[in-house]
Amino acid sequence: MAIVLLGINASPFVRKVRVVLAEKGIPHEREDVIPVNVSAEYRKISPLGKIPAMRDGDRALCDSSIICAYLERTHPEPALYPSDPYEYARALWFEEYGDSALVNVSGPKIFFPRIVAPRFFNQKTDEAAVQKAIDEELPPLFDYLEGQIATPAIAGGAFSIGDIGIGTQFVQLRHAGVGLDVKRWPKLTRYVAAVHERPSFKALIAEERASFGLTD
Ligand SMILES: N[C@@H](CCC(=O)N[C@@H](CS)C(=O)NCC(=O)O)C(=O)O
């Protein structure tokens, strides 16, 4: 029975799951669900009306972190969670840092006004507000990450859910035209570039940029 991922590709949380599916080579289908006025049927799977959700045969789940953890158990190889208990916890922390601290700025304050609002809601971008978030709110978040990157991976020495959680938020920023200052954040700049070069991320970035009409 096929896995069906529900959601749209503008969501960093949908992308997290898509990267896990790609890294593990899990066959799946995707159905577009826009998280606005969702159907009563969708709410049975995702009671908060958020994306992503997933069906696996007659089972259903919601929330990207829960779906990724489930896929790790159903498809253990390649492992995307470190086996060492401390590194495992750190990987979860960086996933959470992406899912909360980074998304709070990258989503509503940058990606939404620059990419979603003009394309899908015919709204003009308040560039001054976006630039303020870029100048004032992102740097402290980046400073913290710069101090955490000791290896090519953020935790456990190998690519993990922590890198996926961080990497997906930097895709939002990249789509919105926000780069990293290599002089101020040299390690983070190299790290994000390496994560985005992975075939899983690279293919999704290209697909998404085409769908938003973005050119490099
Ligand atoms: N913790 C959730 C967050 C999901 C989330 O916030 N998704 C956004 C789209 S990026 C959404 O559905 N927003 C609609 C809403 O909040 O009603 C997860 O990891 O899946």
The ligand as an SDF file (V2000), in Angstrom:
LIG
                    3D

 20 19  0  0  0  0  0  0  0  0999 V2000
    4.7660   21.2850   13.7360 N   0  0  0  0  0  0  0  0  0  0  0  0
    4.1500   21.1580   12.4240 C   0  0  0  0  0  0  0  0  0  0  0  0
    4.0590   22.5320   11.7930 C   0  0  0  0  0  0  0  0  0  0  0  0
    3.3440   22.4770   10.4550 C   0  0  0  0  0  0  0  0  0  0  0  0
    2.9520   23.8630    9.9670 C   0  0  0  0  0  0  0  0  0  0  0  0
    2.9660   24.8610   10.6950 O   0  0  0  0  0  0  0  0  0  0  0  0
    2.5890   23.9180    8.6690 N   0  0  0  0  0  0  0  0  0  0  0  0
    2.1220   25.1510    8.1080 C   0  0  0  0  0  0  0  0  0  0  0  0
    2.5350   25.2950    6.6730 C   0  0  0  0  0  0  0  0  0  0  0  0
    4.2600   25.5940    6.5150 S   0  0  0  0  0  0  0  0  0  0  0  0
    0.6010   25.1310    8.1240 C   0  0  0  0  0  0  0  0  0  0  0  0
   -0.0080   24.1320    7.8200 O   0  0  0  0  0  0  0  0  0  0  0  0
    0.0000   26.2790    8.4690 N   0  0  0  0  0  0  0  0  0  0  0  0
   -1.4160   26.4110    8.4540 C   0  0  0  0  0  0  0  0  0  0  0  0
   -1.9880   26.7140    9.7910 C   0  0  0  0  0  0  0  0  0  0  0  0
   -1.2140   26.9310   10.7440 O   0  0  0  0  0  0  0  0  0  0  0  0
   -3.2270   26.7200    9.8940 O   0  0  0  0  0  0  0  0  0  0  0  0
    4.9580   20.1800   11.5800 C   0  0  0  0  0  0  0  0  0  0  0  0
    6.1370   20.0040   11.8480 O   0  0  0  0  0  0  0  0  0  0  0  0
    4.3830   19.5770   10.6630 O   0  0  0  0  0  0  0  0  0  0  0  0
  1  2  1  0
  2  3  1  0
  2 18  1  0
  3  4  1  0
  4  5  1  0
  5  6  2  0
  5  7  1  0
  7  8  1  0
  8  9  1  0
  8 11  1  0
  9 10  1  0
 11 12  2  0
 11 13  1  0
 13 14  1  0
 14 15  1  0
 15 16  2  0
 15 17  1  0
 18 19  2  0
 18 20  1  0
M  END
$$$$
